[in-house]
Amino acid sequence: MRAVVCGAGIAGLTLAWHLERAGWDVELVERAGSFRDDGYMIDFYGPGAEVAARMGLSERLRELRYEVNELGYVDGDGRTTSRLTLPPGAYGVTSLLRGDLARAVADRVRSPVRYGLTVDAVEQGSGGVRVLLSDGTWRDADLLVGADGVHSRVRELVFGPRERFVRYLGHHVAAYSLDDEELSRRVGVRYRMLTVPGMMAGAYALRGGRLAMLFLHREPDPAWPAAPAAALRERYGHLGWILPRVLPHCPDPPELYYDQVSQVEMDAWSRGRVVLLGDACQAVSLFAGHGASLAMAAARVLAEELTGGGPDVPGGGLLADVPAASARYEARMRGPVARVQRFGRRFVKWMAPPSRGRIAARDWLLRLAALPGAGRLLAGRLGPGGHELFSASPRAPGSWPER
Ligand SMILES: Cc1cc2nc3c(=O)[nH]c(=O)nc-3n(C[C@H](O)[C@H](O)[C@H](O)COP(=O)(O)OP(=O)(O)OC[C@H]3O[C@@H](n4cnc5c(N)ncnc54)[C@H](O)[C@@H]3O)c2cc1C
């Protein structure tokens, strides 16, 4: 069996790992010119962590993880206004850079990745799918997977324009990292955030004297600014704290990660021999904080269904009925994805609260979460199984989507 996977992100790479072990011939097509190790700190737990463990990645992820021992909010003078101390290994959450997680998976994948290419056309017949790549060459395959993220090209070619599926959540997000040994030491292994109504800037120290920055703000217009770095400097430059020092180092895309915050909702995730995977069909947004984990879970479930493999050994079935396998994959994943998406929408008002009143309420909740046992209680009230601010049971959100 032969698969073309468009997109070598966390979802596409995880699927490739599983399919090649089942004897499939896999080729990945990636738009970026080289491996993308940019990104932000993610909280990794739940079904994705289970998949990583089954892939033998737990040890590597333990080496790569960051210890976060405190979440705290600061004012423009850098004074802490509220904080939550986290016990070591709090609630089973592993803090990882997105790029480190993707690299850990990529290091185990043997299938070729064709960088600097995308899919330009798709033709389906009774016996297979023909894929035209942007270098003008064709591939004949049994399966085409669109694992090319929220702005998926495969989705656009096969299912229709993005406006039909992408739900904009009213915010823009940006992230980059910079070298600054002194600031990195000062911020330390604490996640520090500054919020004013409708805006949030966060910082976290990385290894090697680096600092990771994350920006989130309300914006009714989903369109990107023409010059994202300059727009960020203008919007955040006057807010104080460490921002006047870090913003002059803000790069332009692609080094700067910049995007609108969206979810993707579709009636069907597959059409014939074309299947969507990860953010392309199920994006939950950073408000849900569970996208990488769900992307890995979905890749595993799709591989199980395509290969007839069991929970621990995908493989054996080289003669997959692609449409039937895709329907079973979708049936298993839809429930967990919908739950996490609903949670994400409920959380929209908390990360960059729209008013001073809501910022005060958030600080009050954070203080409450610091009380013994309260983190878990709040998680039960506010989430499908917890958000990184409050708690995160490793198995809770949708736990493992069984057959
Ligand atoms: C700021 C932020 C914070 C987040 N925090 C968390 C968190 O705490 N926990 C968590 O679990 N998740 C988090 N997420 C979500 C998580 O990063 C994504 O949900 C997850 O990485 C999805 O993986 P993916 O492979 O489906 O998509 P992507 O990571 O978007 O990968 C898609 C790949 O396809 C490539 N591509 C795109 N277009 C094309 C094309 N036309 N042709 C070929 N290739 C293409 C891209 O270059 C990329 O390599 C966060 C997201 C953001 C934005």
The ligand as an ORCA input file, in Angstrom:
! r2SCAN-3c Opt
* xyz 0 1
  C       0.133     29.233     20.318
  C      -0.303     27.805     20.316
  C      -0.212     27.090     21.493
  C      -0.602     25.749     21.497
  N      -0.545     25.077     22.674
  C      -0.824     23.754     22.690
  C      -0.750     23.010     23.917
  O      -0.494     23.562     24.993
  N      -0.960     21.670     23.887
  C      -1.261     21.055     22.707
  O      -1.427     19.825     22.729
  N      -1.402     21.739     21.539
  C      -1.182     23.073     21.493
  N      -1.315     23.777     20.324
  C      -1.799     23.113     19.091
  C      -0.789     22.239     18.346
  O       0.446     22.862     18.082
  C      -1.408     21.793     17.004
  O      -2.748     21.475     17.230
  C      -0.716     20.558     16.505
  O       0.641     20.834     16.277
  C      -1.389     20.017     15.206
  O      -0.494     19.349     14.401
  P      -0.714     19.183     12.828
  O       0.437     18.330     12.392
  O      -2.097     18.749     12.527
  O      -0.615     20.630     12.171
  P       0.641     21.602     12.050
  O       1.497     21.538     13.252
  O       0.104     22.909     11.632
  O       1.508     20.959     10.846
  C       1.111     21.051      9.490
  C       2.339     20.856      8.606
  O       1.928     20.970      7.245
  C       2.755     21.891      6.572
  N       1.954     22.528      5.529
  C       1.056     23.528      5.653
  N       0.506     23.816      4.471
  C       1.051     22.970      3.576
  C       0.886     22.779      2.186
  N       0.040     23.534      1.480
  N       1.602     21.803      1.579
  C       2.490     21.029      2.278
  N       2.689     21.180      3.601
  C       1.974     22.137      4.238
  C       3.223     22.856      7.624
  O       4.423     23.507      7.261
  C       3.407     21.910      8.823
  O       4.684     21.313      8.831
  C      -1.026     25.124     20.296
  C      -1.131     25.867     19.124
  C      -0.796     27.202     19.127
  C      -0.945     27.997     17.868
*
